[in-house]
Amino acid sequence: MYLLGVLGSLLIVLAIGSDPHLHTPMYFFLTNLSLIDTCLLSTTIPKMLANLQTQDKSISYAGCLAQMFFFLLFVGLDDFLLTGMAYDRYVAICHPLHYTTIMNPRLCALVIAASWLSVVSLFYGTGLGVYFSPTANQASRQGTTASVMYMVVAPMLNPFIYRLRNKDMKWALRNMFVRKKPIS
């Protein structure tokens, strides 16, 4: 699942970068979302895979703090980018004639910067509930399932939910892999 999520996200970045038709605000946000999803998956999953392989479930205090910091950072960024994308779609639907003046490159960059500077998300509640609950000392099957759902499954599915179902993305991916024959 880890490789599928990372490869799916990186494939999206390559497809958007290689197709000039996709250099629009929406795809700018999708590229950043893909990069953040890759970072999010890479924050916790490698350690989890190492723990599964070695059966050693320990982590240093500093390692735990660093992992938690980066995990919450990337989850917050994910949420803010989704908010920016929702605003982009709102402007495109409700104000189509003013779209290019409202969603200019400067505003898109500001939304990305605000995402990086304002990391507050709905996932904090889930994360705090799982990691700081009174039964956090005991290995609970329910806590493990919740952790895997928001740490692995959601970021792994994001490339398929938000990006690969789009017809423009399908076209860009097809063009990326299908070589055009020279006209003779």
C-alpha positions as CSV (number, residue, x, y, z in Angstrom):
1,M,0.0,0.0,0.0
2,Y,2.9,2.3,0.8
3,L,4.5,1.9,-2.6
4,L,1.1,2.2,-4.4
5,G,0.4,5.5,-2.6
6,V,3.9,7.0,-3.2
7,L,4.0,5.9,-6.9
8,G,0.5,7.1,-7.5
9,S,1.3,10.5,-6.1
10,L,4.6,10.8,-7.9
11,L,2.9,9.7,-11.2
12,I,0.4,12.6,-10.8
13,V,3.2,15.1,-10.3
14,L,5.0,13.8,-13.4
15,A,1.8,13.9,-15.5
16,I,0.9,17.4,-14.5
17,G,4.4,18.7,-15.0
18,S,4.7,17.1,-18.5
19,D,1.3,18.4,-19.8
20,P,1.2,22.2,-20.4
21,H,-2.7,22.0,-20.6
22,L,-2.7,21.1,-16.9
23,H,-0.8,24.2,-15.7
24,T,-3.8,25.7,-14.1
25,P,-4.6,26.6,-10.5
26,M,-6.5,23.3,-9.8
27,Y,-3.6,21.2,-11.0
28,F,-1.1,23.4,-9.2
29,F,-3.0,22.4,-6.0
30,L,-3.2,18.8,-7.0
31,T,0.6,18.7,-7.6
32,N,1.2,20.1,-4.1
33,L,-1.3,17.7,-2.6
34,S,0.5,14.8,-4.3
35,L,3.8,15.9,-2.9
36,I,2.4,16.4,0.6
37,D,0.7,12.9,0.4
38,T,4.1,11.4,-0.5
39,C,5.7,13.1,2.6
40,L,2.8,12.1,4.8
41,L,3.1,8.4,3.8
42,S,6.9,8.6,4.2
43,T,6.6,10.0,7.7
44,T,5.3,7.0,9.5
45,I,5.1,4.0,7.2
46,P,8.8,3.2,6.9
47,K,9.2,3.0,10.7
48,M,6.0,0.9,10.9
49,L,7.3,-1.5,8.2
50,A,10.6,-1.8,10.1
51,N,8.8,-2.5,13.3
52,L,6.8,-5.3,11.6
53,Q,9.9,-6.8,10.1
54,T,12.0,-6.8,13.3
55,Q,9.1,-7.2,15.8
56,D,10.7,-4.3,17.7
57,K,8.0,-1.8,18.5
58,S,10.2,0.7,20.2
59,I,10.9,4.3,19.1
60,S,13.1,6.9,20.8
61,Y,11.4,9.9,22.5
62,A,13.0,12.3,20.0
63,G,12.0,10.0,17.1
64,C,8.5,9.9,18.4
65,L,8.3,13.7,18.7
66,A,9.8,14.2,15.2
67,Q,7.4,11.7,13.7
68,M,4.4,13.2,15.4
69,F,5.5,16.7,14.4
70,F,5.9,15.9,10.7
71,F,2.8,13.7,10.6
72,L,0.6,16.5,12.1
73,L,2.3,19.0,9.8
74,F,1.6,17.1,6.6
75,V,-2.0,16.2,7.7
76,G,-2.7,19.9,8.4
77,L,-1.2,20.9,5.0
78,D,-3.3,18.2,3.3
79,D,-6.4,19.7,4.9
80,F,-5.6,23.3,4.0
81,L,-4.8,22.4,0.4
82,L,-8.2,20.6,0.2
83,T,-9.7,23.8,1.5
84,G,-7.9,25.9,-1.2
85,M,-9.0,23.4,-3.8
86,A,-12.6,23.7,-2.7
87,Y,-12.3,27.5,-3.0
88,D,-10.8,27.1,-6.5
89,R,-13.8,25.0,-7.5
90,Y,-16.3,27.4,-5.9
91,V,-14.8,30.3,-7.9
92,A,-14.8,28.2,-11.1
93,I,-18.5,27.3,-10.7
94,C,-20.0,30.4,-9.2
95,H,-17.9,33.1,-10.9
96,P,-16.7,31.5,-14.2
97,L,-16.2,34.9,-15.9
98,H,-14.0,36.2,-13.2
99,Y,-12.1,32.9,-12.5
100,T,-8.8,33.9,-14.1
101,T,-8.7,37.2,-12.3
102,I,-9.6,35.8,-8.9
103,M,-7.5,32.6,-9.1
104,N,-4.3,34.2,-10.3
105,P,-0.8,32.7,-9.6
106,R,-0.3,35.1,-6.7
107,L,-3.4,33.9,-4.9
108,C,-2.5,30.3,-5.5
109,A,0.9,30.8,-4.0
110,L,-0.7,32.6,-1.0
111,V,-3.0,29.6,-0.5
112,I,0.0,27.2,-0.5
113,A,1.9,29.5,1.9
114,A,-1.1,29.8,4.2
115,S,-1.3,26.0,4.2
116,W,2.4,25.7,5.3
117,L,2.0,28.5,7.9
118,S,-1.4,27.5,9.3
119,V,-1.3,23.8,10.2
120,V,-4.6,23.2,12.0
121,S,-6.7,20.3,10.9
122,L,-9.6,18.0,11.6
123,F,-7.2,15.1,12.0
124,Y,-5.8,16.5,15.2
125,G,-8.9,15.2,17.0
126,T,-8.4,11.8,15.6
127,G,-4.7,11.8,16.3
128,L,-5.1,13.0,19.8
129,G,-7.9,10.5,20.5
130,V,-5.8,7.6,19.3
131,Y,-2.4,8.6,20.9
132,F,-3.5,10.3,24.1
133,S,-6.5,8.3,25.2
134,P,-6.4,6.7,28.7
135,T,-5.9,3.3,27.1
136,A,-3.0,4.5,25.0
137,N,-0.7,2.2,27.0
138,Q,-2.6,-1.0,26.0
139,A,-2.3,-2.4,22.5
140,S,-5.9,-2.0,21.3
141,R,-7.1,-3.4,18.0
142,Q,-9.5,-0.5,17.6
143,G,-6.7,2.1,18.0
144,T,-4.5,0.2,15.6
145,T,-7.2,0.1,13.0
146,A,-8.0,3.8,13.3
147,S,-4.2,4.6,13.1
148,V,-3.8,2.6,9.9
149,M,-7.0,4.1,8.4
150,Y,-5.8,7.7,8.7
151,M,-2.0,7.1,8.3
152,V,-2.0,4.7,5.4
153,V,-5.3,4.1,3.7
154,A,-6.4,7.7,3.3
155,P,-3.1,9.1,1.8
156,M,-2.8,5.9,-0.4
157,L,-6.3,6.5,-1.9
158,N,-5.9,10.2,-2.4
159,P,-4.2,9.9,-5.9
160,F,-7.1,7.7,-7.1
161,I,-9.9,9.8,-5.5
162,Y,-8.8,13.3,-6.2
163,R,-6.7,13.0,-9.3
164,L,-6.8,9.8,-11.4
165,R,-10.5,9.8,-12.0
166,N,-10.3,13.2,-13.8
167,K,-10.5,12.9,-17.6
168,D,-7.7,15.5,-18.2
169,M,-5.4,13.5,-15.9
170,K,-6.2,10.3,-17.7
171,W,-5.4,12.1,-21.0
172,A,-2.1,13.4,-19.6
173,L,-1.1,10.0,-18.3
174,R,-2.0,8.3,-21.6
175,N,0.1,10.9,-23.4
176,M,3.0,10.3,-21.0
177,F,3.1,6.6,-21.7
178,V,2.1,6.4,-25.3
179,R,4.8,7.5,-27.7
180,K,3.6,9.3,-30.8
181,K,4.8,7.8,-34.0
182,P,6.6,10.2,-36.3
183,I,4.8,11.1,-39.5
184,S,6.7,9.7,-42.6
